[in-house]
Amino acid sequence: MTSVYVTVGSTGFDELVRAVSTKAFLLALSQRGFTQLTVQYGSSTDAFRPPPSAKDQHGIRIDSFDYTDRPLQYIEQAGLVICHAGTGSILETLHSQRPAIVVVNGRLMDNHQREIAEELAGREFVVCAEPEELVQCIEEEKYRELKTYPRADPQPIGEILDEEML
């Protein structure tokens, strides 16, 4: 798959949106065979400023929107997902078995997102990055070496529910 989906979730994340708007980021994508970038920018409307000329977009087709109530549609079509470190976005990506670069918003006060992202990165399910590290992450291609997140076995929960209902 040659597309990249970027999501900031239901809020905004200006630093992430700015990082994926740069010529350097688009060049890195292009050099790795990506041809499509879809950006869900949330309330970071003013931060999303892709280069205006096709030449500066390095052959990357760019689509963008503020919000979707169907993120899985975009995640499942992507060859790479770049998401904020919100648990919902991470889990949707992992359950869809797509490689993910999880970008931590260091400006959040209670930074539990960093803990979650770093734990999953330590288990090699995601790449964890800061916005300013995105170009390097694309260039290093560590997202191609990630482990596939195991699918949950619903049987134990079903057995518990059956037991409780009887």
C-alpha positions as CSV (number, residue, x, y, z in Angstrom):
1,M,0.0,0.0,0.0
2,T,1.4,3.4,-0.9
3,S,-0.8,5.7,1.2
4,V,-0.1,7.3,4.5
5,Y,-2.9,8.3,6.9
6,V,-2.2,11.0,9.6
7,T,-4.7,11.5,12.4
8,V,-4.8,13.9,15.3
9,G,-8.1,12.5,16.6
10,S,-11.0,14.7,17.8
11,T,-8.8,17.6,19.0
12,G,-5.8,19.3,17.4
13,F,-2.1,18.8,17.4
14,D,-0.4,21.7,15.6
15,E,3.1,20.4,15.8
16,L,2.2,17.0,14.2
17,V,0.2,18.7,11.5
18,R,3.0,21.2,10.7
19,A,5.5,18.4,10.5
20,V,3.6,16.4,7.9
21,S,3.1,19.6,5.9
22,T,6.8,20.1,5.1
23,K,8.7,19.6,1.9
24,A,11.2,17.4,3.7
25,F,8.5,15.1,5.0
26,L,6.9,14.8,1.6
27,L,10.2,14.1,0.0
28,A,10.9,11.3,2.5
29,L,7.6,9.8,1.7
30,S,8.2,10.0,-2.0
31,Q,11.6,8.4,-1.7
32,R,10.0,5.4,0.0
33,G,7.4,4.9,-2.6
34,F,4.4,6.6,-1.0
35,T,2.1,8.4,-3.4
36,Q,-0.9,9.4,-1.2
37,L,-1.1,11.4,2.1
38,T,-4.4,11.8,3.9
39,V,-4.4,14.2,6.8
40,Q,-7.1,14.4,9.5
41,Y,-6.1,17.6,11.2
42,G,-8.9,18.2,13.7
43,S,-8.9,21.7,15.1
44,S,-5.3,22.3,13.7
45,T,-6.8,23.9,10.5
46,D,-4.3,26.8,10.5
47,A,-1.3,24.5,11.1
48,F,-1.9,22.4,8.0
49,R,-0.1,24.1,5.1
50,P,1.1,21.7,2.5
51,P,3.4,23.1,-0.2
52,P,1.2,24.8,-2.9
53,S,3.1,23.6,-5.9
54,A,3.0,20.0,-7.3
55,K,6.8,20.2,-7.7
56,D,7.2,20.8,-3.9
57,Q,4.8,18.0,-3.1
58,H,7.3,15.5,-4.7
59,G,4.5,13.5,-6.4
60,I,2.5,13.0,-3.3
61,R,-1.3,13.5,-3.7
62,I,-2.6,15.2,-0.6
63,D,-6.1,15.0,0.8
64,S,-7.2,16.6,4.1
65,F,-10.2,17.1,6.3
66,D,-10.9,18.2,9.9
67,Y,-12.8,15.2,11.3
68,T,-14.3,11.8,10.3
69,D,-16.6,9.5,12.1
70,R,-15.2,6.6,10.1
71,P,-11.5,6.6,10.9
72,L,-11.2,2.8,10.2
73,Q,-12.0,3.4,6.6
74,Y,-8.8,5.5,6.2
75,I,-6.7,3.3,8.6
76,E,-7.5,0.1,6.7
77,Q,-6.6,1.7,3.3
78,A,-3.2,3.0,4.6
79,G,0.2,1.4,4.2
80,L,1.3,3.5,7.2
81,V,-0.6,5.3,9.9
82,I,0.9,8.3,11.7
83,C,-1.3,9.1,14.7
84,H,-1.3,11.1,17.9
85,A,-0.8,9.0,21.0
86,G,-4.4,8.8,22.0
87,T,-5.4,5.3,23.0
88,G,-8.3,5.1,20.6
89,S,-6.3,5.9,17.6
90,I,-3.5,3.6,18.6
91,L,-5.8,0.6,19.2
92,E,-7.7,1.1,16.0
93,T,-4.4,1.1,14.1
94,L,-3.1,-1.9,15.9
95,H,-6.3,-3.9,15.5
96,S,-6.2,-3.1,11.8
97,Q,-2.7,-4.5,11.7
98,R,-1.2,-1.4,10.1
99,P,2.3,-0.2,10.9
100,A,2.1,2.9,13.0
101,I,4.3,5.8,14.0
102,V,2.8,7.2,17.2
103,V,3.6,10.9,17.8
104,V,3.5,12.1,21.4
105,N,2.2,15.5,22.2
106,G,4.6,16.7,24.9
107,R,2.5,19.7,25.8
108,L,-0.2,17.5,27.5
109,M,-0.1,17.9,31.2
110,D,-0.7,14.3,32.4
111,N,1.4,12.6,29.8
112,H,0.1,9.1,30.1
113,Q,0.1,9.0,26.3
114,R,3.9,8.9,26.3
115,E,3.9,6.0,28.7
116,I,1.5,4.0,26.5
117,A,3.4,4.9,23.3
118,E,6.8,4.0,24.7
119,E,5.5,0.7,26.2
120,L,4.1,-0.3,22.8
121,A,7.3,0.8,21.1
122,G,9.4,-1.2,23.5
123,R,7.4,-4.3,22.5
124,E,8.0,-3.3,18.8
125,F,4.3,-2.8,17.9
126,V,4.7,0.9,17.0
127,V,7.4,3.4,16.4
128,C,7.2,6.3,19.0
129,A,8.3,9.7,17.9
130,E,8.2,13.4,18.5
131,P,6.9,15.6,15.7
132,E,10.4,16.9,14.8
133,E,11.6,13.2,14.4
134,L,9.1,12.3,11.7
135,V,11.3,12.8,8.7
136,Q,14.0,10.6,10.3
137,C,11.4,8.0,11.2
138,I,10.3,7.8,7.6
139,E,13.9,7.7,6.3
140,E,14.9,4.9,8.8
141,E,11.9,2.8,7.8
142,K,11.7,1.1,11.2
143,Y,7.9,0.9,10.7
144,R,8.5,-1.8,8.2
145,E,10.0,-4.1,10.9
146,L,7.2,-3.8,13.5
147,K,5.6,-6.9,15.0
148,T,2.0,-7.5,14.2
149,Y,-0.3,-6.8,17.1
150,P,-2.0,-10.1,18.2
151,R,-5.7,-10.3,17.7
152,A,-7.6,-10.7,20.9
153,D,-9.3,-14.0,21.6
154,P,-12.9,-13.3,22.5
155,Q,-13.5,-16.8,23.8
156,P,-12.6,-16.1,27.5
157,I,-14.8,-13.1,27.8
158,G,-17.6,-15.0,26.0
159,E,-17.3,-17.9,28.5
160,I,-17.4,-15.5,31.4
161,L,-20.6,-13.8,30.0
162,D,-22.2,-17.2,29.4
163,E,-21.4,-18.3,32.9
164,E,-22.8,-15.2,34.4
165,M,-26.0,-15.4,32.4
166,L,-26.7,-19.0,33.4
